[in-house]
Amino acid sequence: MADHVGWRFHIAERVASHYALNPEVEAVALIGSVALGWADAYSDIELAVFWRSEPDAERRHMIADELGAADWHPSEYSTDIQAWCEDYKYYGVKIDLGRWLTSTMDDIITDVVVRCDANLSRQMSVSAIGTAVPLQGNAIVRRWQERATIYPADLAEEMVRQHLNFNPAWMLRMLAQRDDYPLVRRNLTALSYKLFTILCGLNRKYYPGHKWLPYHLRMMEILPTDFLERLPAALAAPLPQAVSEFESMIEDVMALVEAHLPHVDTLPVRSRFEEIPPNTEHPPKTLTTS
């Protein structure tokens, strides 16, 4: 099997050492699939660069040019992830690079770990730092990683409360009966992500995003029975079977919530999920027509 990690790691080290020449750069970390050891033939290299002060676009472009990068594409500051992003090619490989202020990452970790902020974008940052490989400024990254080892019980409950909500089961049965294939598949995909997010809370795992979902699920201990096999099988099954299996997995996840987070009230969720469909097969007996 080809080694998709080793040579990408070597390139990441080269890029990190180049950024470290800038006195405003306080740390560089390898994140994503290469850091996790999951990289495949399609993987890019994801890096997080932490700055003392805000890097302007001209300086960012100059650093990429000095590195010998090609096809540099910057993005505007993202209020969602609180960072500047860019990508470029280096040795023919795509480098996805996020730039945070060091103080911003301090604040993000405080918001999530101390204040139990369930914002998914901030949790993605904490998750990425928790599994990162420090390349420069190791002490800073290690300090963040030590903080990220804590997952508060209040955050687990908040994550589950925010995402434990489902439409009545009869709605998907209706779509399946109508053979509304695209709409059913779109809903089942959304349900897959919702169940994963709930399981992140149950397992006290900072939400890492939806990429590499099977890999993240394998790292969890609290899962419905045979969930790793049932989920992809259900997504590929004929519509009625797929809907039925998702109903079963939803029931299993609710049972896990009741077992592991008894303070979370699942009764309203169950009541809505088990709602009886309207009986409109026949016209009302009192209906009169002229």
Legacy VTK file of the C-alpha trace (Angstrom):
# vtk DataFile Version 3.0
C-alpha trace
ASCII
DATASET POLYDATA
POINTS 290 float
0.000 0.000 0.000
1.312 3.445 -0.893
2.451 5.724 1.917
0.228 8.758 1.538
1.237 10.261 4.892
5.039 10.266 5.054
5.910 12.407 2.055
3.027 14.780 2.745
4.345 15.208 6.267
7.779 16.054 4.848
6.254 18.754 2.635
4.300 20.122 5.606
7.532 20.442 7.579
9.105 22.434 4.731
6.162 24.798 4.535
6.055 25.217 8.317
9.759 26.024 8.555
9.301 28.702 5.876
6.476 30.384 7.797
8.459 30.186 11.010
10.975 32.629 9.498
8.383 35.371 9.944
8.684 36.856 13.461
4.917 37.388 13.618
4.264 33.641 13.287
4.097 32.028 16.720
3.141 28.457 15.821
2.387 26.140 12.895
0.480 22.859 13.195
-0.372 20.074 10.787
-4.078 19.230 10.976
-6.571 17.086 9.082
-6.131 13.669 7.503
-2.336 13.779 7.291
-2.025 14.595 10.998
-4.464 11.782 11.808
-2.622 9.291 9.600
-5.672 8.816 7.384
-4.439 10.484 4.175
-5.153 8.832 0.852
-4.226 9.549 -2.768
-6.696 12.464 -2.892
-5.628 14.186 0.323
-4.343 17.718 0.445
-2.157 19.073 3.257
-3.906 21.149 5.898
-1.929 23.574 8.009
-2.886 25.995 10.768
-0.647 29.043 11.172
-0.961 31.184 14.294
-0.008 34.839 14.160
0.767 37.451 16.782
-1.000 40.145 14.722
-3.353 40.226 11.755
-1.628 39.192 8.486
-2.610 41.395 5.555
-3.209 39.927 2.100
-0.015 41.411 0.631
2.148 39.808 3.289
0.353 36.477 2.933
0.909 36.504 -0.844
4.563 37.460 -0.438
5.212 34.511 1.892
3.587 32.119 -0.566
5.652 33.564 -3.438
8.886 33.233 -1.470
8.004 29.613 -0.762
7.639 28.992 -4.496
3.918 28.278 -4.312
1.685 28.341 -7.387
-2.003 29.142 -7.910
-2.392 31.110 -4.695
-6.070 31.642 -3.830
-6.843 33.753 -0.747
-10.188 34.070 0.997
-11.616 36.920 3.005
-11.655 36.682 6.791
-14.254 34.114 7.836
-16.343 35.184 10.816
-17.571 31.597 11.047
-14.177 30.021 11.792
-12.544 33.310 12.876
-9.631 32.881 10.508
-8.195 33.803 7.117
-7.941 30.933 4.639
-5.982 30.345 1.462
-4.801 27.520 -0.700
-2.012 27.030 -3.202
0.020 24.320 -4.888
3.441 23.307 -3.614
5.286 20.446 -5.305
2.021 19.918 -7.143
0.100 19.247 -3.909
-2.712 21.445 -2.673
-1.917 23.206 0.608
-5.003 24.281 2.553
-3.909 26.872 5.041
-5.837 28.581 7.816
-4.443 31.567 9.694
-5.612 32.391 13.182
-4.443 34.959 15.655
-2.917 33.127 18.609
-5.190 35.108 20.915
-8.222 34.035 18.878
-7.435 30.348 19.315
-7.028 30.970 23.056
-10.514 32.497 23.075
-12.047 29.706 20.982
-10.754 27.034 23.347
-12.001 29.006 26.351
-15.440 29.407 24.757
-15.777 25.684 24.070
-13.949 24.066 26.994
-14.829 26.515 29.756
-18.069 28.163 28.623
-19.446 24.992 26.962
-20.137 26.746 23.660
-21.735 24.150 21.371
-21.009 26.145 18.194
-19.904 23.541 15.653
-17.344 25.731 13.880
-15.543 26.459 17.150
-15.657 22.786 18.090
-14.086 21.913 14.748
-11.176 24.206 15.626
-10.761 22.574 19.036
-10.988 19.114 17.487
-8.364 19.995 14.873
-5.996 21.333 17.533
-6.553 18.275 19.708
-5.297 15.936 16.968
-2.750 18.315 15.404
0.957 17.657 14.973
2.937 20.722 16.132
5.567 21.732 13.582
6.624 25.101 14.993
5.863 26.740 18.336
5.347 23.364 19.949
4.817 24.738 23.464
1.856 26.860 22.353
0.163 23.991 20.515
0.810 21.540 23.361
-0.744 23.974 25.832
-3.892 24.135 23.715
-3.940 20.362 23.354
-3.754 19.901 27.106
-6.769 22.176 27.510
-8.623 20.289 24.763
-8.323 16.984 26.639
-11.179 18.231 28.842
-14.716 17.716 27.538
-17.241 19.152 30.009
-20.341 17.169 30.951
-22.448 20.306 30.435
-21.212 20.552 26.849
-22.191 16.925 26.167
-25.727 17.640 27.356
-25.934 20.890 25.390
-24.756 19.177 22.193
-27.379 16.462 22.546
-30.166 18.876 23.461
-29.440 21.083 20.452
-29.394 18.252 17.908
-31.815 15.682 19.357
-34.829 16.641 17.269
-36.497 14.711 14.488
-39.444 15.191 12.184
-42.313 12.707 12.536
-41.298 9.333 11.113
-44.374 9.203 8.877
-43.041 12.065 6.764
-40.151 10.012 5.388
-42.417 6.999 4.948
-44.688 9.220 2.861
-41.794 10.344 0.644
-40.580 6.772 0.238
-44.077 5.617 -0.723
-44.158 8.352 -3.361
-40.771 7.140 -4.600
-39.391 10.663 -4.128
-35.859 9.358 -4.403
-33.778 12.595 -4.309
-35.717 14.062 -1.390
-35.546 10.859 0.660
-31.800 10.489 0.064
-31.191 14.131 0.963
-33.114 13.683 4.219
-31.307 10.456 5.075
-27.935 12.126 4.491
-28.959 14.981 6.809
-30.084 12.440 9.409
-26.711 10.677 9.160
-24.954 13.910 10.064
-27.432 14.669 12.850
-26.947 11.233 14.434
-23.181 11.651 14.173
-23.340 15.042 15.897
-25.437 13.604 18.740
-22.984 10.735 19.094
-20.132 13.244 19.345
-21.840 14.687 22.411
-22.555 11.265 23.907
-18.924 10.229 23.426
-17.573 13.596 24.631
-15.771 14.056 21.365
-15.376 17.541 19.971
-17.264 17.765 16.710
-14.656 17.314 13.931
-16.816 18.081 10.903
-18.475 15.534 8.653
-15.455 14.533 6.571
-13.988 11.084 7.297
-17.168 10.181 9.186
-16.578 6.386 9.283
-13.077 6.956 10.680
-14.394 9.174 13.452
-17.164 6.712 14.279
-14.590 3.949 14.725
-13.023 6.016 17.498
-16.281 6.104 19.483
-17.294 3.666 22.196
-20.954 4.633 22.602
-22.724 3.571 19.412
-25.880 1.684 18.475
-25.240 -1.994 17.889
-23.512 -2.598 14.531
-23.892 1.099 13.669
-20.786 1.145 11.464
-22.333 -1.525 9.243
-25.953 -0.416 9.474
-25.426 3.229 8.486
-23.830 2.692 5.034
-26.123 -0.261 4.350
-29.178 1.881 5.081
-27.944 4.697 2.848
-27.594 2.233 -0.039
-30.834 0.298 0.575
-34.105 0.622 -1.382
-36.176 3.534 -0.070
-38.687 1.719 2.193
-35.936 -0.402 3.760
-33.667 2.619 4.157
-36.361 4.638 5.919
-37.224 1.744 8.223
-33.571 1.236 9.186
-33.098 4.929 9.907
-36.146 4.860 12.166
-34.523 1.984 14.035
-31.182 3.810 14.355
-32.924 6.951 15.620
-34.692 4.877 18.270
-31.373 3.319 19.252
-29.669 6.707 19.571
-32.518 8.034 21.726
-32.159 4.972 23.958
-28.438 5.689 24.312
-29.194 9.282 25.296
-31.624 8.047 27.954
-29.019 5.613 29.280
-26.009 7.941 29.327
-27.569 11.397 29.752
-30.674 10.833 31.882
-31.025 14.592 32.540
-31.895 15.122 28.865
-35.667 14.891 28.427
-36.375 12.744 25.373
-40.155 12.586 25.848
-40.984 15.587 23.612
-38.588 14.263 20.982
-40.182 10.828 21.041
-43.679 12.299 20.970
-42.928 14.266 17.820
-41.053 11.402 16.156
-43.919 8.962 16.868
-46.632 11.407 15.805
-49.602 9.744 14.110
-50.034 10.888 10.509
-53.193 12.736 9.554
-55.970 10.435 8.375
-56.940 11.971 5.056
-57.360 8.823 2.975
-61.113 9.409 2.808
-63.106 12.647 2.778
-64.691 13.747 6.066
-68.154 12.274 6.582
-69.587 15.707 7.220
-68.266 17.117 3.958
-71.029 18.221 1.652
-70.709 18.974 -2.021
-73.051 20.982 -4.148
LINES 1 291
290 0 1 2 3 4 5 6 7 8 9 10 11 12 13 14 15 16 17 18 19 20 21 22 23 24 25 26 27 28 29 30 31 32 33 34 35 36 37 38 39 40 41 42 43 44 45 46 47 48 49 50 51 52 53 54 55 56 57 58 59 60 61 62 63 64 65 66 67 68 69 70 71 72 73 74 75 76 77 78 79 80 81 82 83 84 85 86 87 88 89 90 91 92 93 94 95 96 97 98 99 100 101 102 103 104 105 106 107 108 109 110 111 112 113 114 115 116 117 118 119 120 121 122 123 124 125 126 127 128 129 130 131 132 133 134 135 136 137 138 139 140 141 142 143 144 145 146 147 148 149 150 151 152 153 154 155 156 157 158 159 160 161 162 163 164 165 166 167 168 169 170 171 172 173 174 175 176 177 178 179 180 181 182 183 184 185 186 187 188 189 190 191 192 193 194 195 196 197 198 199 200 201 202 203 204 205 206 207 208 209 210 211 212 213 214 215 216 217 218 219 220 221 222 223 224 225 226 227 228 229 230 231 232 233 234 235 236 237 238 239 240 241 242 243 244 245 246 247 248 249 250 251 252 253 254 255 256 257 258 259 260 261 262 263 264 265 266 267 268 269 270 271 272 273 274 275 276 277 278 279 280 281 282 283 284 285 286 287 288 289
